[in-house]
Amino acid sequence: MTVSILIFLPVVAAVIVALLKNGIAKHAALFFSVAELVIAGLFLSKFIPDATTQFAIDVPWIPKFGIYFSAGIDGISMVMVLLTTLLVPLIVLSTYQHKYNNEGAFYGLILFMQAGLLVVFTALDGFLFYVGWEAALIPIYFICALWGGENRIRITIKFFIYTFAGSLFMLVGIIYLYLQSPGKTYDIHEFYRIGLDAKHQSLVFWAFFLAFAIKMPLFPFHTWQPDTYTEAPTAGTMLLSGIMLKMGIYGVIRWLIPNAPLGFVHWQALVMILAVIGIIYASLIAFNQKDGKRLVAYSSIAHVGLIAAGIFAWTEVGVQGAMIQMLNHGINVVGMFFIWDIISRRLNTRDISQLGGIAKVAPKFSIAFLIIVLGTVGLPLTNGFVGEFLLLNGVFEYSAYHYFNIALAAVAGLTIIFGAVYMLRMYKNVMQGETNELTATFTDISGSEKLTLCIICMLIIAIGIYPHPILHISEAAVNNLIQTIKIKQY
C-alpha cells in the first residue's frame, strides 16, 4: 500500500462527480471524501511514529530531467494528510443546504483540489511538489470565480496574480537547487545535502519564502486574503483557510528551512518581526469589523502569524506547536465560517450590528457557536489552547537566547488577549441580548448543519483534553528534522 492510493482516488472521484447531475453530485462527493478519510485512517493505523518515510512510491516520471513521481508519508506529512482528509468531507457536508449551478463541476473541483493538496503534503520530489502546488491553485480559482460573490472576478484575479507570482519565485528556487545538485535530481534529500554558501542560500530562502508567505498569508503579503475569503463561496473560503494556507506553513518546515539553513539564520529575526506585526495588525483591524466573515478572515491572519513565529523560532516545542495548531486552526476556522454561513443563509446579512438575541431562539446553535469561539480563543481544555501554549513556549525559548527579543515574544502573546476580546465581543453582539425583527425568525440547526457542528465541537473538545496522539505522530519526525539541519541559531 503506497501513498499513490490517497493521491489518485480524489482525481478519479473528481472526474466521476463532475459528470453527475445536480442532486446526486453532492452525495457522491461526500461518499468519496469519506472513503478517502477511511483510507487515511488505514494508513494511520499502519503508521509507525518514527522519523522514517513510509508508504513511499518512487517511479520514473521524466527521468531524462531527473524527475520522479516520488512521494511518502512521515510524521509531519501524516498530520497534514489527516487535516486534508478530515476537513474535506466536513466542507462537503456543510454545503448540503446550498444549491449550486452545475453541482458536478463544483464538487469535482473540490475533490481535484484535495488531490493537489495531498501531492503537496507528501511529495519528495521538488518538481512533483510544484505540480501539486499549482494543481491545488487551479480548482480554487474556478470555485471562487464561478460561485463567488458580486466582486468575485476582480478579487479572484488579484488572488491568482499574488499566488501565481509567488509560485514562479519558488519554481526558480527549485530549478536552481536542481542545477546545483550533484546528480541533477529534484529529490528532496539531495537538495538537503547541497552545500551552498550563505549568500546563495539567502537567495534560495527568498525564492521559497515569497511563495510560502503569500500563501499563508504573512504580513505584508496578506492583502489578497480578506477580500478573497469574503467574496468566495463558503466552501471555497473553508478550503482556503482550513487547508490551503497550510501549504505555505508546511512548505516552510519541509522545503524552506532545510534547503536554506544559513539563509534562514540570517533572516530569522526579520521574519519573526513580520509575524508579530501581522498578529497585532490583523487583531486591531478585526476589532473594527462589522462583517462577521471578514472578522474571521483577519482573525485567521493573526493566528497564522503566531504559527509562523513558532516555526521560525525553530525549537522542537515551537514546531510541534505549529503542527498541532495547523490541525486545530483548520477545524476551528472551518467551524467559524460555517457558523457565519448559517447566519447569512437564514438572515441574508453578516452585519454584526443588525444581529442579537439569537441564543434565545436557537439554543443548540448558540452552544455550538460558543464552543467554536472558545476553541478559537484558546480556552484551556479546547484544542486552541494546546497549540497556542506550545507556540508561545517555542517563541519564549527563542527569546531566552536573544534577550532583546523578549519584548517581541511578549507582544506575540497578546494574540490570546486580543483574540478573546474581539471574538467574545462578536459572540455577545450576535447571540446575546434581545431579539429584533430580523433575528426573531432565526431557526435552530438541524440535519446536516447539526451533524457538521457536532463533529467540529467534538474534535475541539477531544483534542483539547487529550492532544497526545496528534503530537506523538509528528514528534519523532520534527525532532529528527531539527537535529538533521543542525542550525546554530544562538
C-alpha positions in Angstrom: 0.0 0.0 0.0 1.5 3.3 -1.1 0.5 6.9 -0.9 -0.5 6.8 -4.6 -3.9 5.5 -3.5 -4.5 8.6 -1.4 -3.4 10.9 -4.3 -5.2 9.3 -7.2 -8.6 8.4 -5.6 -9.7 12.0 -5.5 -8.7 12.5 -9.1 -10.8 9.6 -10.2 -13.6 10.7 -7.9 -13.4 14.3 -9.3 -14.0 13.0 -12.9 -16.9 10.8 -11.8 -18.6 13.6 -9.8 -18.1 16.2 -12.5 -20.2 14.0 -14.8 -23.1 13.6 -12.4 -26.3 15.6 -12.4 -27.4 18.1 -9.7 -28.7 16.4 -6.5 -26.5 13.4 -6.9 -23.1 15.1 -7.2 -23.0 16.2 -3.6 -23.9 12.8 -2.2 -21.2 11.2 -4.4 -18.7 13.8 -3.3 -19.4 13.1 0.3 -19.1 9.3 -0.3 -15.7 9.7 -2.0 -14.4 12.1 0.6 -15.4 9.9 3.4 -13.8 6.9 1.6 -10.6 9.0 1.4 -10.8 9.6 5.1 -11.2 5.9 5.8 -8.2 5.1 3.7 -6.2 7.8 5.6 -7.3 6.1 8.8 -5.9 2.8 7.5 -2.6 4.5 6.7 -2.6 5.9 10.2 -3.3 2.5 11.8 -0.2 1.1 10.0 1.9 4.2 10.5 4.9 3.8 12.8 5.5 7.2 14.5 9.3 7.4 14.0 11.4 9.6 11.7 11.2 7.3 8.6 9.3 7.9 5.4 6.6 5.3 4.9 4.1 4.2 2.2 6.6 5.6 -0.3 6.3 5.5 -4.1 9.3 6.3 -6.3 8.9 5.7 -10.0 10.4 7.4 -13.0 8.3 10.2 -14.4 10.6 12.2 -16.7 13.9 10.5 -15.8 15.8 12.4 -18.5 15.5 15.5 -16.4 15.8 13.8 -13.0 12.1 13.9 -12.3 10.4 11.1 -10.4 7.0 10.5 -9.0 8.3 10.3 -5.5 6.0 10.7 -2.5 5.8 9.3 1.0 4.5 10.0 4.5 6.4 10.7 7.7 5.0 12.2 10.9 4.9 15.7 9.6 3.1 14.7 6.4 0.7 12.4 8.3 -0.7 15.3 10.3 -1.3 17.2 7.1 -2.9 14.2 5.4 -5.3 13.8 8.4 -6.1 17.6 8.2 -6.9 17.3 4.5 -8.9 14.1 4.6 -10.8 15.2 7.7 -11.8 18.6 6.6 -12.9 17.9 3.0 -15.9 15.7 4.0 -16.9 18.3 6.6 -16.7 21.0 4.0 -18.8 18.9 1.6 -21.3 18.2 4.3 -21.5 21.9 5.2 -22.7 22.7 1.6 -25.8 20.4 1.8 -28.2 23.3 2.4 -26.9 25.2 -0.7 -28.0 25.0 -4.3 -25.2 25.4 -6.9 -25.4 25.8 -10.6 -23.6 22.8 -12.1 -23.1 21.0 -8.9 -21.0 18.3 -10.6 -18.3 20.8 -11.6 -18.4 22.4 -8.2 -17.8 19.2 -6.2 -15.5 17.8 -8.8 -13.2 20.8 -8.3 -13.2 20.3 -4.6 -12.1 16.7 -5.0 -9.5 17.6 -7.6 -8.1 20.3 -5.2 -7.9 17.7 -2.5 -5.7 15.6 -4.7 -3.4 18.6 -5.3 -3.2 19.3 -1.6 -2.2 15.7 -0.9 0.5 15.8 -3.5 1.9 18.9 -1.8 1.9 17.3 1.6 3.5 14.0 0.5 5.9 15.0 -2.4 9.5 14.1 -2.0 10.4 15.4 -5.5 10.7 19.2 -6.0 9.1 19.1 -9.4 6.2 17.0 -8.1 5.8 19.4 -5.2 5.5 22.3 -7.6 2.9 20.4 -9.8 0.8 19.7 -6.7 1.2 23.3 -5.6 -0.3 24.6 -8.9 -2.8 21.8 -9.2 -4.3 22.9 -5.9 -4.5 26.5 -7.0 -6.4 26.0 -10.3 -9.6 24.5 -8.8 -9.9 27.1 -6.0 -9.6 29.8 -8.7 -12.6 28.5 -10.6 -14.6 27.8 -7.4 -14.1 31.5 -6.4 -14.6 32.9 -9.9 -17.7 30.9 -10.8 -19.6 30.6 -7.5 -18.3 33.6 -5.6 -19.9 36.9 -4.6 -20.6 40.1 -6.5 -17.0 41.2 -6.9 -15.6 37.7 -7.4 -13.9 38.3 -10.8 -11.8 41.3 -9.7 -10.9 39.7 -6.3 -10.2 36.3 -7.8 -7.8 37.8 -10.4 -6.0 39.6 -7.6 -5.7 36.4 -5.6 -4.5 34.4 -8.7 -1.8 37.1 -9.5 -0.5 37.1 -6.0 -0.3 33.3 -5.6 0.9 32.6 -9.1 3.7 35.2 -8.9 4.9 33.7 -5.6 4.8 30.3 -7.2 7.1 31.4 -10.0 9.7 32.6 -7.5 9.5 29.1 -5.9 9.9 27.4 -9.3 13.1 29.4 -9.9 14.4 28.3 -6.4 13.6 24.6 -7.2 15.3 24.8 -10.6 18.3 26.4 -9.1 18.6 23.7 -6.5 18.2 21.1 -9.2 21.1 22.7 -11.2 23.3 22.7 -8.0 22.6 19.0 -7.1 25.4 16.7 -8.0 23.1 14.1 -9.5 20.9 16.6 -11.3 17.8 15.4 -9.5 14.8 17.1 -7.8 15.0 14.6 -4.8 14.4 16.5 -1.6 17.1 14.6 0.3 19.6 15.5 -2.4 18.5 19.2 -2.0 19.2 18.9 1.7 22.8 17.8 1.1 23.7 20.7 -1.3 26.3 22.8 0.4 25.6 26.4 -0.8 27.3 29.4 0.9 25.3 31.9 2.9 24.8 34.3 0.1 23.3 31.8 -2.3 21.2 30.2 0.5 19.7 33.7 1.1 18.6 33.8 -2.5 17.1 30.4 -2.2 15.4 31.4 1.1 13.7 34.4 -0.5 12.6 32.4 -3.6 10.8 30.0 -1.4 9.7 32.4 1.3 7.8 34.7 -1.1 5.7 31.8 -2.3 5.0 30.5 1.2 4.5 33.9 2.8 1.8 34.8 0.2 0.1 31.5 0.6 -0.1 31.6 4.4 -0.5 34.7 4.2 2.1 36.6 6.3 2.2 40.3 6.7 2.7 42.3 4.4 1.8 39.7 1.8 -1.7 39.2 3.1 -3.7 41.9 1.2 -5.4 39.4 -1.1 -6.8 37.3 1.8 -9.6 39.3 3.4 -11.3 40.1 0.1 -10.9 36.6 -1.3 -12.3 35.0 1.9 -15.2 37.4 1.9 -16.1 37.0 -1.8 -15.5 33.3 -2.1 -18.4 30.8 -1.6 -18.3 29.5 1.9 -16.9 26.1 0.8 -14.1 27.9 -1.1 -13.3 30.0 2.0 -13.2 26.9 4.1 -10.8 25.2 1.6 -8.6 28.3 1.5 -8.4 28.9 5.3 -8.8 25.4 6.6 -6.3 23.6 4.3 -4.7 25.7 1.5 -2.9 28.2 3.7 -1.3 25.3 5.5 0.6 24.6 2.2 2.7 27.6 3.0 3.3 26.7 6.6 4.2 23.1 5.6 6.5 24.4 2.9 8.5 26.4 5.4 9.0 23.4 7.5 9.8 20.9 4.7 11.3 22.9 1.9 12.5 26.4 3.0 14.4 26.0 6.3 16.1 22.6 5.4 17.1 23.8 2.0 18.5 27.2 3.1 19.5 26.9 6.8 22.1 29.6 6.6 19.7 31.9 4.8 17.2 31.1 7.5 19.6 32.1 10.3 20.3 35.4 8.5 16.7 36.4 8.0 15.1 34.7 11.0 14.8 37.8 13.2 13.1 39.7 10.3 10.5 37.1 9.8 9.8 36.9 13.5 9.2 40.6 13.5 6.9 40.4 10.4 4.9 37.6 12.1 4.4 39.6 15.3 3.4 42.7 13.3 0.9 40.6 11.5 -0.6 39.4 14.8 -1.1 42.9 16.1 -2.1 44.4 12.8 -4.8 41.8 12.0 -6.1 41.8 15.5 -6.6 45.6 15.6 -8.4 45.5 12.2 -10.6 42.6 13.5 -11.7 44.9 16.3 -13.4 47.2 13.8 -15.0 44.7 11.5 -18.8 44.8 11.1 -18.9 41.9 8.7 -18.6 38.6 10.6 -17.0 36.7 7.8 -14.4 39.4 7.3 -13.7 39.4 11.1 -12.9 35.7 11.0 -10.6 36.3 8.0 -8.5 38.8 9.9 -8.6 36.5 12.9 -7.0 33.8 10.7 -4.2 36.2 9.7 -3.4 36.8 13.4 -3.4 33.0 14.2 -1.2 32.3 11.2 1.2 35.0 12.4 1.7 33.1 15.7 2.2 29.8 13.9 4.8 31.4 11.7 6.6 32.8 14.8 6.6 29.4 16.4 8.1 27.8 13.3 10.8 30.5 12.8 11.8 30.1 16.5 12.9 26.7 15.3 12.7 24.9 18.6 11.2 21.4 19.0 8.3 22.7 21.1 7.6 25.6 18.6 7.5 23.4 15.6 5.4 20.8 17.4 3.0 23.6 18.4 2.8 24.6 14.7 2.0 21.0 13.7 -0.9 20.6 16.1 -2.1 24.2 15.6 -2.3 23.7 11.8 -4.9 20.9 12.5 -6.6 22.9 15.2 -6.8 26.1 13.2 -8.3 24.2 10.3 -11.0 22.7 12.4 -11.8 26.0 14.2 -11.8 28.3 11.2 -14.0 25.9 9.2 -16.4 25.9 12.1 -16.4 29.7 12.3 -17.0 30.2 8.6 -19.8 27.6 8.7 -21.4 29.5 11.6 -21.5 32.7 9.5 -22.7 30.7 6.5 -25.7 29.6 8.6 -26.4 33.1 9.8 -26.0 34.6 6.3 -28.3 32.0 4.7 -31.0 32.4 7.3 -30.9 36.2 7.7 -29.3 37.4 4.4 -26.8 39.5 6.3 -23.4 39.2 8.0 -23.6 42.7 9.6 -23.0 42.1 13.3 -24.7 45.4 14.3 -28.0 44.0 12.8 -27.9 40.9 14.9 -28.6 40.0 18.5 -30.6 37.6 20.7 -30.1 34.5 18.5 -29.4 32.4 21.6 -32.9 32.8 22.7 -34.4 31.3 19.6 -31.6 28.8 18.7 -30.1 27.3 21.8 -28.3 24.4 20.0 -26.8 26.8 17.5 -25.6 29.1 20.4 -23.9 26.2 22.2 -22.0 25.1 19.1 -21.1 28.7 18.3 -19.7 29.2 21.8 -17.6 26.0 21.8 -16.1 27.0 18.4 -15.4 30.6 19.7 -13.7 29.2 22.9 -11.6 26.8 20.8 -10.6 29.8 18.6 -9.5 32.0 21.6 -7.6 29.1 23.2 -9.6 28.4 26.3 -7.9 25.6 28.4 -9.4 22.1 27.6 -10.0 23.2 24.0 -7.8 22.4 21.0 -6.7 26.0 20.5 -5.1 26.2 23.9 -2.8 23.3 23.3 -1.4 24.7 20.1 -1.1 28.3 21.3 0.6 27.2 24.5 3.3 25.3 22.6 3.8 28.1 20.1 4.2 30.7 22.8 6.5 28.4 24.6 8.7 28.0 21.5 8.8 31.8 20.9 9.8 32.4 24.5 12.5 29.7 24.2 13.9 31.6 21.2 13.8 34.9 23.2 15.6 33.3 26.1 18.7 33.2 23.9 18.1 36.7 22.4 17.2 38.9 25.4 16.4 41.9 23.1 13.6 39.7 21.7 11.8 39.1 25.0 9.5 42.1 24.3 8.8 40.6 20.9 7.7 37.4 22.4 5.5 39.2 25.0 3.8 41.1 22.2 3.2 37.8 20.3 1.5 36.6 23.4 -1.1 39.4 23.1 -2.8 37.4 20.4 -4.6 35.4 23.1 -5.9 38.6 24.8 -6.8 40.3 21.5 -8.5 37.2 20.1 -10.6 36.8 23.3 -11.7 40.4 23.1 -12.9 40.6 19.5 -14.3 37.0 19.4 -16.2 37.2 22.7 -17.5 40.6 21.8 -18.7 39.3 18.5 -20.5 36.4 20.2 -22.1 38.7 22.7 -23.4 41.1 20.0 -24.7 38.3 17.8 -26.1 35.8 20.3 -26.9 37.7 23.5 -29.4 40.5 24.3 -32.9 40.7 22.9 -34.1 39.5 19.5 -35.1 42.0 16.9 -37.4 41.8 13.9 -34.7 40.1 11.9 -33.3 37.6 14.4 -36.7 36.6 15.9 -37.2 34.5 12.7 -33.9 32.6 13.1 -34.4 28.8 13.2 -32.2 26.4 15.1 -29.8 24.0 13.4 -30.9 20.5 12.3 -29.9 17.8 9.8 -26.6 18.2 8.1 -25.9 21.5 9.9 -26.3 19.8 13.3 -24.1 16.9 12.3 -21.3 19.1 10.9 -21.2 21.3 14.0 -21.4 18.3 16.4 -18.4 16.8 14.7 -16.4 20.0 14.9 -17.3 20.6 18.5 -16.3 17.1 19.5 -13.0 17.5 17.8 -12.4 20.8 19.6 -13.0 19.2 23.0 -11.4 15.9 22.3 -8.1 17.3 21.1 -8.1 19.9 23.9 -8.5 17.2 26.5 -6.1 14.6 25.0 -3.7 16.1 22.4 -1.0 13.4 22.9 -2.0 11.1 19.9 -1.6 14.1 17.5 1.6 15.3 19.0 3.0 11.8 19.1 2.5 11.3 15.3 4.8 14.2 14.4 7.2 14.2 17.4 10.0 12.0 16.0 9.9 13.5 12.5 10.1 17.0 13.9 12.9 16.2 16.2 14.8 14.4 13.5 14.4 17.3 11.1 15.6 19.9 13.6 18.6 17.7 14.6 19.5 17.0 10.9 19.6 20.6 9.9 21.8 21.4 12.9 21.2 25.2 12.7 23.4 27.1 15.2 20.9 29.8 16.0 22.4 31.2 19.1 
